Amino acid sequence: MIALGCDHGGYYLMQEVIAYLEKENIVYQNFGTNSESSCDYAVYAKKVAHAVANGECEKGILICGTGIGISIAANKVKGIRAALCGDCFSAKATREHNDANILAMGARVVGVGLALEIVKVFLNTPFSNEERHIRRISQIEEEKG
């Protein structure tokens, strides 16, 4: 299951992502927001991040105006590797190399067509499981005192 979340700036693009997921019969859970009324992106980022971190959902997709704030907020949750992607190469590489579990996008940065291609690549690219990438992810996850 894919966890979805957006703020008011990402609402329109999220509706396009939902239509794509439904067309592809991909199961999702929408954590909101559910309108274009002004709201705080961190609320939705954390809902999606916790759903992914606790295993309720396999991956997540977050959208705000730029994708920056919502990805920063999601990355505060332990076990989350949210990647802000504005192109298909980055979406593919972050899945293969970083095993990113949340895709973040900026609705004011990417158009609908590109965003849907990014989603497709992100959801369909497996992690490489190469030792060097596993080692690097472990280093990211380590707590430093």
C-alpha positions in Angstrom: 0.0 0.0 0.0 1.2 3.5 -0.8 0.8 6.3 1.7 -0.2 9.7 0.2 0.1 13.1 1.7 0.1 16.7 0.6 -0.5 20.3 1.7 -2.6 22.8 -0.1 0.1 23.5 -2.6 0.3 19.9 -3.7 -3.4 19.1 -3.6 -4.1 19.4 -7.3 -1.1 17.3 -8.3 -2.0 14.7 -5.7 -5.4 14.3 -7.4 -3.6 13.4 -10.6 -1.4 10.9 -8.7 -4.5 9.4 -7.2 -6.1 9.0 -10.6 -2.9 7.3 -11.9 -2.8 4.9 -8.9 -6.5 4.0 -9.4 -6.0 3.4 -13.1 -3.1 1.1 -12.3 -5.0 -0.6 -9.5 -2.4 0.4 -6.9 -3.8 0.4 -3.4 -3.2 3.6 -1.4 -4.2 5.4 1.7 -4.7 9.1 1.6 -3.6 10.9 4.7 -4.7 14.3 3.4 -5.0 17.2 3.0 -8.3 17.1 1.3 -8.6 20.6 -0.1 -6.7 23.6 -1.3 -7.3 25.4 2.0 -4.0 26.6 3.6 -2.5 24.0 5.9 0.8 22.9 7.4 2.8 20.4 5.3 4.6 18.9 8.3 1.4 17.4 9.7 0.8 15.4 6.5 4.5 14.5 6.1 4.6 13.0 9.5 1.4 11.0 9.0 2.8 9.5 5.8 6.3 9.0 7.3 4.9 7.2 10.4 2.7 4.9 8.2 5.8 3.9 6.2 8.1 3.6 9.1 5.8 1.4 11.1 5.1 -0.9 8.1 1.5 0.1 7.6 2.4 1.2 4.1 5.3 0.0 1.8 6.1 3.4 0.3 4.9 7.0 0.4 4.4 9.9 -1.9 4.4 13.5 -0.5 3.7 16.7 -2.5 3.9 20.4 -1.5 4.6 23.5 -3.5 8.4 22.8 -3.8 8.7 19.4 -2.2 11.4 20.7 0.0 9.6 21.3 3.3 7.5 18.2 3.1 10.7 16.0 2.5 12.6 17.7 5.3 9.7 17.0 7.7 9.3 13.3 6.6 13.1 12.7 7.0 12.8 13.6 10.7 11.1 10.2 11.3 13.5 7.4 12.1 13.7 4.9 9.2 12.5 7.3 6.6 14.5 8.1 3.5 12.4 10.7 1.6 13.9 11.8 -1.6 12.8 15.0 -3.4 12.8 14.2 -7.1 12.1 16.4 -10.1 13.3 14.0 -12.8 13.0 10.3 -13.6 16.8 9.6 -13.3 16.8 10.8 -9.7 13.7 8.7 -8.9 15.4 5.6 -10.3 18.7 6.2 -8.7 17.3 7.0 -5.2 15.4 3.7 -5.3 18.4 1.7 -6.6 21.0 3.3 -4.4 19.3 4.7 -1.3 16.3 2.4 -1.1 14.2 5.6 -0.6 10.8 4.8 0.8 9.1 8.1 0.3 9.0 10.2 -2.9 8.6 13.9 -2.5 7.7 16.3 -5.4 7.0 19.9 -5.8 3.7 20.7 -7.5 5.0 24.2 -8.5 8.2 22.6 -9.9 7.1 19.6 -12.0 4.2 19.4 -14.4 1.6 16.6 -14.3 3.1 14.5 -17.1 6.5 14.5 -15.6 5.2 13.9 -12.1 3.3 10.8 -13.2 6.4 9.4 -14.9 8.5 10.1 -11.7 5.8 8.2 -9.7 5.9 5.3 -12.1 9.7 5.0 -12.0 9.8 5.4 -8.2 7.2 2.7 -7.6 8.6 0.2 -10.1 12.3 0.5 -9.4 13.6 -2.1 -6.9 16.5 -1.5 -4.5 19.8 -2.9 -5.9 20.7 -4.8 -2.7 24.4 -4.1 -3.5 26.6 -4.3 -0.5 28.0 -0.8 -1.0 24.5 0.7 -1.0 23.5 -1.4 2.0 26.6 -0.1 3.8 25.9 3.5 3.0 22.2 3.2 4.1 23.4 1.8 7.4 25.7 4.8 7.8 22.8 7.1 7.2 20.7 5.3 9.8 23.4 5.4 12.5 22.8 7.8 15.3 25.7 10.1 16.1 26.1 11.4 19.7 
